[in-house]
Amino acid sequence: MGMNPKENYLNCLQHKETEYTPVVAADCANIGFGIVSGPWFEKGPEGGGLDAFGIKWVCPASGGGAAMADTTILPPLNIDNFLHWRDIVKIPNVNDFDWDAVSAEEWKKCRYDPKMQALNYGCGNGIFERLATLMGFEDALMSLVEEPEEVQAFFEELTDYKIAIARKVKDYFHPDSFTNYDDIATEKGPFVSREAYRKLIKPYHKRLHNAVKELDMIPIQHTCGYFQDYIEDMIDTGVEGWTSVQPTNDIRKILQEYGDRITIMGGYDSNGKPARADASLEERFAEVQRCIDTYGKYDGFMLFIVVLVNSMDPAEKAAAMMPLIQEALRLRNRNRRIK
């Protein structure tokens, strides 16, 4: 008897042999941040509002309801007052959150078959993303250059906060994996130098990922954009998977060189026409076919499909994704590698 989808998915994430290409949206249920905003304390409540840091989030339908910091409100920090961040920013105490209510709300939004699916917890607002929400993007980047020691001090405390969340996540959700969301790259390349990444970001990612492993969860790093030049550093932080890897990276080369050390979760052109709301079903099917044909032969690849739906209705989002998931499952089952 072959592996069921959960076994096959976890094998892929742990760099073991697989029988077929995992399709993330089908083989792994997500709780926390992801398609939805996740717990209120990270990106505000569903539909918008304040998070635990006092930042207001909005969820416009034009972005598929994805949460974004309200840019009409000046952030509390800027490059001129950053040295006083301890007086301005209160890093929350996770014990103050009503975790019974948080978990109940998250489970309501999660469809999960524990026998056939793995479970992932998405932890939104990684250390750089949180800095950017508190300062604005430009000032956050300037702080890396002008005040690196204070950035380190802030990231140290913020990592303590993230590790405390990971402990609660383990207690209340018991997921197989824990995804740390921290976007630090554009489509053309990282927007921090290698030196800055290694000094100011990598050590804190590594500390979080090690803590996640100690809690018996598999650490995954979410970083969009072109980031392949830093992949050895990413592996060194302890992650087992990288999501969602866009084809601006040379995915085939990455799989050939590193596929036995880090699982590539992506492939689908989430920045191109196939992901746009006006893309035809034929264009989207062709992209699924390309991914399965190009990357599906590698044990270290999972297909991660992303399409934009200009709606806040979860049913409309699911309806847009379902044909692609079904097509991906059909193609991957056709190409099963029976052991």
Backbone hydrogen bonds in HBPLUS format (Angstrom, degrees):
<---DONOR---> <-ACCEPTOR-->    atom                        ^
c    i                          cat <-CA-CA->   ^        H-A-AA   ^      H-
h    n   atom  resd res      DA  || num        DHA   H-A  angle D-A-AA Bond
n    s   type  num  typ     dist DA aas  dist angle  dist       angle   num
A0008-ASN N   A0004-ASN O   2.97 MM   4  6.15 167.6  1.98 164.7 168.8     1
A0009-TYR N   A0005-PRO O   2.86 MM   4  5.91 156.7  1.92 144.8 151.5     2
A0010-LEU N   A0006-LYS O   2.94 MM   4  6.15 170.5  1.95 156.6 158.3     3
A0011-ASN N   A0007-GLU O   2.92 MM   4  6.04 151.0  2.01 145.0 153.5     4
A0012-CYS N   A0008-ASN O   3.05 MM   4  6.28 155.7  2.11 143.5 149.6     5
A0013-LEU N   A0009-TYR O   3.00 MM   4  6.33 157.4  2.05 149.7 156.1     6
A0014-GLN N   A0010-LEU O   2.98 MM   4  6.09 130.8  2.23 138.2 150.3     7
A0014-GLN N   A0011-ASN O   3.16 MM   3  5.11 133.6  2.38  93.9 106.7     8
A0016-LYS N   A0011-ASN O   2.81 MM   5  4.88 168.4  1.83 147.0 146.7     9
A0015-HIS N   A0012-CYS O   3.20 MM   3  5.13 164.1  2.23 107.1 107.7    10
A0337-ARG N   A0019-GLU O   2.48 MM 318  4.67 169.6  1.49 155.1 156.4    11
A0303-LEU N   A0022-PRO O   2.91 MM 281  6.28 159.9  1.95 169.7 164.7    12
A0026-ALA N   A0023-VAL O   2.92 MM   3  5.56 145.1  2.05 119.1 129.4    13
A0027-ASP N   A0023-VAL O   2.84 MM   4  5.81 168.9  1.86 163.6 167.1    14
A0024-VAL N   A0303-LEU O   3.02 MM 279  6.12 153.2  2.09 155.0 163.6    15
A0028-CYS N   A0024-VAL O   3.05 MM   4  5.42 142.4  2.20 145.0 146.1    16
A0118-ALA N   A0027-ASP O   3.03 MM  91  6.47 158.8  2.07 151.1 150.1    17
A0029-ALA N   A0118-ALA O   2.86 MM  89  6.20 158.1  1.91 161.6 154.2    18
A0120-ASN N   A0029-ALA O   2.88 MM  91  6.25 160.8  1.91 162.1 168.6    19
A0031-ILE N   A0120-ASN O   2.83 MM  89  6.18 155.6  1.89 163.0 171.4    20
A0122-GLY N   A0031-ILE O   2.88 MM  91  6.31 155.4  1.94 155.0 163.1    21
A0033-PHE N   A0122-GLY O   2.79 MM  89  4.51 145.3  1.91 140.8 129.5    22
A0034-GLY N   A0036-VAL O   2.95 MM   2  5.18 152.3  2.03 164.6 158.5    23
A0042-GLU N   A0039-PRO O   3.23 MM   3  6.15 167.5  2.25 127.7 130.1    24
A0044-GLY N   A0040-TRP O   2.88 MM   4  4.15 127.2  2.16 136.2 131.7    25
A0052-ALA N   A0041-PHE O   3.18 MM  11  4.44 166.7  2.20 106.2 110.3    26
A0048-GLY N   A0045-PRO O   2.91 MM   3  5.45 160.9  1.95 140.9 141.7    27
A0049-GLY N   A0057-TRP O   2.89 MM   8  5.20 146.1  2.01 130.8 140.4    28
A0057-TRP N   A0049-GLY O   2.81 MM   8  5.20 160.5  1.85 135.9 141.4    29
A0051-ASP N   A0055-ILE O   2.96 MM   4  5.55 146.8  2.07 144.8 154.5    30
A0054-GLY N   A0051-ASP O   3.09 MM   3  5.38 163.6  2.12 111.1 115.7    31
A0070-ASP N   A0056-LYS O   2.88 MM  14  5.71 171.3  1.89 154.5 152.3    32
A0058-VAL N   A0068-MET O   2.86 MM  10  5.53 165.3  1.88 158.7 160.8    33
A0068-MET N   A0058-VAL O   2.89 MM  10  5.53 151.9  1.96 156.9 166.2    34
A0063-GLY N   A0060-PRO O   3.10 MM   3  5.63 158.4  2.14 112.0 118.5    35
A0065-GLY N   A0060-PRO O   2.96 MM   5  5.10 146.8  2.08 144.5 138.9    36
A0064-GLY N   A0061-ALA O   2.93 MM   3  4.93 152.5  2.01 116.8 114.7    37
A0066-ALA N   A0063-GLY O   3.27 MM   3  5.67 167.1  2.29 110.4 114.3    38
A0073-ILE N   A0070-ASP O   3.40 MM   3  6.04 167.7  2.42 114.0 117.1    39
A0077-LEU N   A0134-LEU O   2.87 MM  57  5.66 153.2  1.94 179.8 171.0    40
A0081-ASN N   A0078-ASN O   3.20 MM   3  5.60 132.5  2.43 106.6 117.9    41
A0082-PHE N   A0078-ASN O   3.02 MM   4  5.75 117.5  2.42 153.5 168.8    42
A0084-HIS N   A0081-ASN O   2.88 MM   3  5.60 158.6  1.92 123.1 130.2    43
A0085-TRP N   A0082-PHE O   2.99 MM   3  5.12 145.5  2.11 125.3 120.4    44
A0087-ASP N   A0084-HIS O   2.96 MM   3  5.57 141.4  2.11 117.0 127.0    45
A0088-ILE N   A0085-TRP O   3.10 MM   3  4.97 135.2  2.31  94.6 107.4    46
A0089-VAL N   A0085-TRP O   2.78 MM   4  5.60 171.3  1.79 158.6 159.5    47
A0096-ASP N   A0093-ASN O   2.87 MM   3  5.63 165.0  1.90 124.3 129.5    48
A0097-PHE N   A0094-VAL O   3.18 MM   3  5.52 161.3  2.21 108.9 114.5    49
A0099-TRP N   A0097-PHE O   3.07 MM   2  5.63 117.1  2.48 109.0  92.4    50
A0102-VAL N   A0098-ASP O   2.88 MM   4  6.18 160.5  1.92 151.2 157.9    51
A0103-SER N   A0099-TRP O   2.85 MM   4  5.82 169.4  1.87 143.4 146.7    52
A0104-ALA N   A0100-ASP O   3.06 MM   4  6.14 157.3  2.11 140.0 146.8    53
A0105-GLU N   A0101-ALA O   2.99 MM   4  6.15 160.8  2.03 150.2 154.8    54
A0106-GLU N   A0102-VAL O   2.98 MM   4  6.24 159.8  2.02 152.2 158.0    55
A0107-TRP N   A0103-SER O   2.90 MM   4  6.03 164.2  1.92 153.7 157.8    56
A0108-LYS N   A0104-ALA O   3.20 MM   4  6.35 143.2  2.35 139.0 147.9    57
A0109-LYS N   A0106-GLU O   3.06 MM   3  5.40 138.2  2.24 105.2 116.1    58
A0110-CYS N   A0107-TRP O   3.18 MM   3  5.03 160.3  2.22 101.5 107.6    59
A0116-MET N   A0113-ASP O   3.05 MM   3  5.52 130.2  2.30 112.5 124.9    60
A0117-GLN N   A0113-ASP O   2.77 MM   4  5.45 143.4  1.90 171.0 176.5    61
A0176-ASP N   A0119-LEU O   2.75 MM  57  5.34 139.4  1.91 137.8 150.3    62
A0177-SER N   A0119-LEU O   3.20 MM  58  6.62 155.1  2.27 151.0 155.2    63
A0121-TYR N   A0177-SER O   2.99 MM  56  6.32 155.9  2.05 138.1 144.1    64
A0179-THR N   A0121-TYR O   2.80 MM  58  6.12 166.5  1.82 161.3 166.1    65
A0123-CYS N   A0179-THR O   2.81 MM  56  5.80 169.2  1.82 163.0 166.5    66
A0181-TYR N   A0123-CYS O   3.15 MM  58  6.09 173.8  2.15 155.3 154.1    67
A0126-GLY N   A0181-TYR O   2.56 MM  55  5.19 124.2  1.86 162.9 175.8    68
A0130-ARG N   A0126-GLY O   2.81 MM   4  5.97 161.2  1.84 164.0 169.2    69
A0131-LEU N   A0127-ILE O   3.08 MM   4  6.27 156.7  2.14 141.2 147.5    70
A0132-ALA N   A0128-PHE O   2.90 MM   4  6.19 157.4  1.95 155.5 161.7    71
A0133-THR N   A0129-GLU O   2.97 MM   4  6.30 146.6  2.09 145.7 154.6    72
A0134-LEU N   A0130-ARG O   3.09 MM   4  6.31 143.3  2.23 145.7 155.1    73
A0135-MET N   A0131-LEU O   2.99 MM   4  6.13 126.7  2.28 142.5 156.7    74
A0136-GLY N   A0132-ALA O   2.71 MM   4  4.88 148.6  1.81 136.1 143.2    75
A0140-ALA N   A0136-GLY O   3.01 MM   4  6.10 151.1  2.10 150.3 159.2    76
A0141-LEU N   A0137-PHE O   3.07 MM   4  6.37 158.0  2.12 152.2 156.9    77
A0142-MET N   A0138-GLU O   2.99 MM   4  6.31 155.0  2.05 145.7 153.3    78
A0143-SER N   A0139-ASP O   2.87 MM   4  6.07 148.0  1.97 145.0 153.2    79
A0144-LEU N   A0141-LEU O   3.21 MM   3  5.38 130.7  2.47  98.6 110.6    80
A0145-VAL N   A0142-MET O   3.02 MM   3  5.32 132.2  2.26 103.7 116.2    81
A0146-GLU N   A0142-MET O   2.82 MM   4  6.02 172.0  1.83 164.0 166.5    82
A0147-GLU N   A0143-SER O   2.86 MM   4  5.04 153.1  1.93 127.7 136.0    83
A0151-VAL N   A0147-GLU O   3.00 MM   4  6.27 153.7  2.07 154.5 163.0    84
A0152-GLN N   A0148-PRO O   2.94 MM   4  6.18 156.7  1.99 146.5 152.3    85
A0153-ALA N   A0149-GLU O   3.03 MM   4  6.32 155.0  2.09 142.1 148.8    86
A0154-PHE N   A0150-GLU O   2.91 MM   4  6.13 157.2  1.96 147.4 153.3    87
A0155-PHE N   A0151-VAL O   2.81 MM   4  6.02 167.8  1.82 157.1 160.6    88
A0156-GLU N   A0152-GLN O   2.87 MM   4  6.00 146.3  1.98 145.7 154.8    89
A0157-GLU N   A0153-ALA O   3.29 MM   4  6.57 161.3  2.33 144.8 147.8    90
A0158-LEU N   A0154-PHE O   2.89 MM   4  6.11 158.0  1.94 152.2 159.5    91
A0159-THR N   A0155-PHE O   2.83 MM   4  5.87 147.4  1.93 140.8 148.6    92
A0160-ASP N   A0156-GLU O   3.12 MM   4  6.44 149.6  2.22 140.8 148.7    93
A0161-TYR N   A0157-GLU O   3.10 MM   4  6.44 152.7  2.18 143.4 150.2    94
A0162-LYS N   A0158-LEU O   2.94 MM   4  6.29 153.3  2.01 144.9 152.1    95
A0163-ILE N   A0159-THR O   2.88 MM   4  6.09 159.0  1.92 153.5 158.5    96
A0164-ALA N   A0160-ASP O   2.98 MM   4  6.21 153.0  2.05 145.3 152.9    97
A0165-ILE N   A0161-TYR O   2.99 MM   4  6.32 149.3  2.09 145.2 153.7    98
A0166-ALA N   A0162-LYS O   2.91 MM   4  6.23 156.4  1.97 146.1 152.8    99
A0167-ARG N   A0163-ILE O   3.04 MM   4  6.36 149.4  2.14 146.7 153.9   100
A0168-LYS N   A0164-ALA O   3.22 MM   4  6.55 156.6  2.27 144.0 149.5   101
A0169-VAL N   A0165-ILE O   2.79 MM   4  6.07 158.8  1.84 157.7 164.9   102
A0170-LYS N   A0166-ALA O   2.97 MM   4  6.20 155.5  2.03 146.4 152.0   103
A0171-ASP N   A0167-ARG O   3.13 MM   4  6.41 156.2  2.18 143.9 150.0   104
A0172-TYR N   A0168-LYS O   2.89 MM   4  6.08 155.5  1.95 156.1 162.2   105
A0173-PHE N   A0169-VAL O   2.81 MM   4  5.44 154.2  1.88 148.0 153.0   106
A0174-HIS N   A0169-VAL O   3.33 MM   5  6.71 140.6  2.50 143.8 149.7   107
A0218-ILE N   A0176-ASP O   2.84 MM  42  6.16 159.5  1.88 134.5 141.1   108
A0178-PHE N   A0218-ILE O   2.87 MM  40  5.99 156.0  1.93 148.6 148.3   109
A0220-ILE N   A0178-PHE O   2.99 MM  42  6.01 156.0  2.04 147.9 144.8   110
A0180-ASN N   A0220-ILE O   2.88 MM  40  6.21 162.5  1.91 167.0 163.1   111
A0222-HIS N   A0180-ASN O   2.97 MM  42  5.97 178.9  1.97 143.2 143.4   112
A0182-ASP N   A0222-HIS O   3.02 MM  40  6.03 174.7  2.02 159.2 160.9   113
A0191-PHE N   A0184-ILE O   3.27 MM   7  6.12 159.9  2.31 124.3 129.3   114
A0186-THR N   A0189-GLY O   2.86 MM   3  5.26 174.4  1.86 142.9 140.9   115
A0226-TYR N   A0186-THR O   2.80 MM  40  6.20 154.7  1.87 151.6 151.9   116
A0197-TYR N   A0193-SER O   2.83 MM   4  6.06 161.6  1.87 155.1 160.7   117
A0198-ARG N   A0194-ARG O   2.92 MM   4  6.08 167.0  1.93 151.3 154.6   118
A0199-LYS N   A0195-GLU O   3.00 MM   4  6.12 146.7  2.12 143.7 152.8   119
A0200-LEU N   A0196-ALA O   2.74 MM   4  5.53 163.6  1.77 150.0 155.4   120
A0201-ILE N   A0197-TYR O   3.05 MM   4  4.99 152.3  2.13 126.4 133.0   121
A0202-LYS N   A0197-TYR O   2.75 MM   5  5.78 175.9  1.75 161.7 163.2   122
A0204-TYR N   A0201-ILE O   3.10 MM   3  5.66 131.3  2.34 116.1 127.7   123
A0205-HIS N   A0201-ILE O   3.09 MM   4  6.36 157.7  2.15 157.7 164.5   124
A0206-LYS N   A0202-LYS O   2.88 MM   4  6.02 162.9  1.91 158.2 163.1   125
A0207-ARG N   A0203-PRO O   3.08 MM   4  6.24 150.3  2.17 132.7 140.3   126
A0208-LEU N   A0204-TYR O   3.05 MM   4  6.19 161.1  2.09 143.2 148.0   127
A0209-HIS N   A0205-HIS O   2.84 MM   4  6.04 168.2  1.86 156.0 159.6   128
A0210-ASN N   A0206-LYS O   2.91 MM   4  6.02 156.7  1.96 148.4 154.5   129
A0211-ALA N   A0207-ARG O   3.10 MM   4  6.26 153.3  2.17 139.8 146.9   130
A0212-VAL N   A0208-LEU O   2.91 MM   4  6.21 154.1  1.98 151.7 159.4   131
A0213-LYS N   A0209-HIS O   3.00 MM   4  6.28 155.5  2.06 145.6 151.5   132
A0214-GLU N   A0210-ASN O   2.98 MM   4  6.27 154.0  2.05 145.2 152.4   133
A0215-LEU N   A0211-ALA O   3.09 MM   4  6.37 130.3  2.35 138.7 151.5   134
A0215-LEU N   A0212-VAL O   3.08 MM   3  5.09 134.0  2.30  95.0 108.0   135
A0217-MET N   A0212-VAL O   3.11 MM   5  5.51 156.8  2.16 145.6 148.3   136
A0216-ASP N   A0213-LYS O   2.85 MM   3  5.00 157.1  1.91 112.8 115.8   137
A0240-GLU N   A0219-PRO O   2.88 MM  21  5.94 175.2  1.89 162.8 161.2   138
A0221-GLN N   A0241-GLY O   2.93 MM  20  6.31 164.3  1.96 156.5 155.8   139
A0243-THR N   A0221-GLN O   2.88 MM  22  6.13 164.4  1.90 147.8 152.8   140
A0223-THR N   A0243-THR O   2.86 MM  20  6.35 134.3  2.07 143.6 154.0   141
A0230-TYR N   A0227-PHE O   3.08 MM   3  5.81 160.7  2.12 120.7 126.4   142
A0231-ILE N   A0228-GLN O   3.18 MM   3  5.06 162.0  2.21 111.7 111.0   143
A0233-ASP N   A0230-TYR O   3.11 MM   3  5.37 119.2  2.49 102.9 117.5   144
A0234-MET N   A0230-TYR O   2.94 MM   4  6.25 155.4  2.00 152.3 160.3   145
A0235-ILE N   A0231-ILE O   2.87 MM   4  6.12 160.8  1.90 151.4 155.6   146
A0236-ASP N   A0232-GLU O   3.00 MM   4  6.18 148.2  2.11 137.2 146.2   147
A0237-THR N   A0233-ASP O   3.15 MM   4  6.52 122.7  2.49 139.2 153.2   148
A0237-THR N   A0234-MET O   3.02 MM   3  5.26 145.2  2.14 102.5 112.9   149
A0238-GLY N   A0235-ILE O   2.99 MM   3  5.55 161.3  2.02 114.9 121.0   150
A0263-THR N   A0240-GLU O   2.81 MM  23  6.11 171.6  1.81 144.5 146.7   151
A0242-TRP N   A0263-THR O   2.84 MM  21  6.18 157.5  1.89 176.5 174.3   152
A0265-MET N   A0242-TRP O   2.91 MM  23  5.83 165.6  1.94 165.8 162.2   153
A0245-VAL N   A0265-MET O   2.94 MM  20  5.93 148.6  2.04 127.7 133.4   154
A0267-GLY N   A0245-VAL O   2.85 MM  22  6.04 167.0  1.87 169.9 167.6   155
A0249-ASN N   A0246-GLN O   3.02 MM   3  6.10 173.4  2.02 132.2 134.2   156
A0251-ILE N   A0249-ASN O   3.03 MM   2  5.53 122.4  2.38 107.3  91.2   157
A0254-ILE N   A0250-ASP O   3.00 MM   4  6.28 159.7  2.04 154.0 160.5   158
A0255-LEU N   A0251-ILE O   2.90 MM   4  6.11 163.5  1.93 155.0 158.8   159
A0256-GLN N   A0252-ARG O   2.99 MM   4  6.21 155.0  2.05 147.2 154.1   160
A0257-GLU N   A0253-LYS O   2.99 MM   4  6.17 152.4  2.06 149.4 156.3   161
A0258-TYR N   A0254-ILE O   2.67 MM   4  5.50 159.7  1.71 155.8 161.7   162
A0259-GLY N   A0255-LEU O   2.99 MM   4  4.13 138.9  2.16 114.1 117.4   163
A0261-ARG N   A0258-TYR O   2.78 MM   3  5.34 164.0  1.81 125.9 129.7   164
A0262-ILE N   A0258-TYR O   3.01 MM   4  6.13 144.7  2.14 161.2 170.6   165
A0264-ILE N   A0300-GLY O   2.82 MM  36  6.12 158.1  1.87 177.0 173.4   166
A0302-MET N   A0264-ILE O   2.85 MM  38  6.14 158.1  1.90 162.2 160.3   167
A0266-GLY N   A0302-MET O   3.02 MM  36  6.39 155.0  2.09 167.3 159.6   168
A0304-PHE N   A0266-GLY O   3.11 MM  38  4.28 164.3  2.13 118.4 120.6   169
A0270-SER N   A0268-TYR O   2.76 MM   2  5.64 122.5  2.09 116.7  99.6   170
A0272-GLY N   A0269-ASP O   3.24 MM   3  5.35 163.1  2.27 105.7 110.8   171
A0275-ALA N   A0272-GLY O   3.20 MM   3  5.93 152.6  2.28 120.0 126.9   172
A0276-ARG N   A0273-LYS O   3.01 MM   3  5.24 152.8  2.08 112.0 120.4   173
A0308-LEU N   A0275-ALA O   2.70 MM  33  5.75 164.5  1.72 158.7 159.4   174
A0279-ALA N   A0276-ARG O   3.12 MM   3  5.38 167.1  2.13 113.0 115.4   175
A0284-ARG N   A0280-SER O   3.11 MM   4  6.44 155.1  2.18 147.3 154.1   176
A0285-PHE N   A0281-LEU O   2.83 MM   4  6.03 159.5  1.87 151.3 157.1   177
A0286-ALA N   A0282-GLU O   2.98 MM   4  6.11 156.0  2.04 143.5 149.9   178
A0287-GLU N   A0283-GLU O   3.17 MM   4  6.41 145.8  2.29 137.8 146.1   179
A0288-VAL N   A0284-ARG O   3.03 MM   4  6.38 155.3  2.10 149.7 156.1   180
A0289-GLN N   A0285-PHE O   2.90 MM   4  6.18 162.0  1.93 152.7 157.7   181
A0290-ARG N   A0286-ALA O   2.90 MM   4  6.15 156.1  1.96 143.5 149.9   182
A0291-CYS N   A0287-GLU O   3.03 MM   4  6.26 161.3  2.07 148.9 152.9   183
A0292-ILE N   A0288-VAL O   3.02 MM   4  6.29 168.8  2.03 157.3 159.6   184
A0293-ASP N   A0289-GLN O   2.89 MM   4  6.01 167.4  1.91 155.6 159.6   185
A0294-THR N   A0290-ARG O   2.83 MM   4  5.79 156.4  1.88 148.4 155.3   186
A0295-TYR N   A0291-CYS O   2.85 MM   4  5.60 164.1  1.87 147.1 152.6   187
A0296-GLY N   A0292-ILE O   2.96 MM   4  4.46 133.4  2.18 112.8 124.5   188
A0298-TYR N   A0295-TYR O   3.08 MM   3  5.94 170.4  2.09 129.3 132.2   189
A0301-PHE N   A0298-TYR O   3.39 MM   3  5.77 152.6  2.47 119.4 117.3   190
A0311-SER N   A0309-VAL O   2.75 MM   2  5.52 136.3  1.94 108.3  94.2   191
A0316-GLU N   A0313-ASP O   3.01 MM   3  5.40 125.1  2.33 108.9 122.0   192
A0317-LYS N   A0313-ASP O   3.19 MM   4  6.58 156.9  2.25 153.6 160.5   193
A0318-ALA N   A0314-PRO O   2.92 MM   4  6.13 161.9  1.95 149.9 154.7   194
A0319-ALA N   A0315-ALA O   2.93 MM   4  6.07 152.2  2.00 142.0 149.9   195
A0320-ALA N   A0316-GLU O   3.09 MM   4  6.30 145.2  2.22 141.7 149.7   196
A0321-MET N   A0317-LYS O   3.12 MM   4  6.39 148.7  2.22 146.1 154.6   197
A0322-MET N   A0318-ALA O   2.91 MM   4  5.92 154.6  1.97 154.4 160.4   198
A0324-LEU N   A0321-MET O   3.00 MM   3  5.48 121.1  2.36 113.1 127.8   199
A0325-ILE N   A0321-MET O   2.99 MM   4  6.23 159.6  2.04 157.8 164.3   200
A0326-GLN N   A0322-MET O   2.93 MM   4  6.12 166.9  1.95 159.0 162.1   201
A0327-GLU N   A0323-PRO O   2.95 MM   4  6.11 153.1  2.02 140.3 147.9   202
A0328-ALA N   A0324-LEU O   2.84 MM   4  6.03 158.9  1.88 148.9 155.0   203
A0329-LEU N   A0325-ILE O   2.91 MM   4  6.15 158.1  1.96 151.7 157.4   204
A0330-ARG N   A0326-GLN O   2.96 MM   4  6.16 153.2  2.04 143.1 150.6   205
A0331-LEU N   A0327-GLU O   2.98 MM   4  6.21 163.5  2.00 152.8 156.3   206
A0332-ARG N   A0328-ALA O   2.89 MM   4  6.03 164.4  1.92 151.0 155.9   207
A0333-ASN N   A0329-LEU O   2.98 MM   4  5.96 153.9  2.05 142.6 149.3   208
A0334-ARG N   A0330-ARG O   3.11 MM   4  6.27 143.2  2.25 138.5 148.2   209
A0335-ASN N   A0331-LEU O   3.20 MM   4  6.47 135.7  2.41 138.3 149.4   210
A0335-ASN N   A0332-ARG O   3.16 MM   3  5.09 129.8  2.43  91.2 104.4   211
A0336-ARG N   A0333-ASN O   3.43 MM   3  5.12 160.2  2.47 104.7 102.3   212
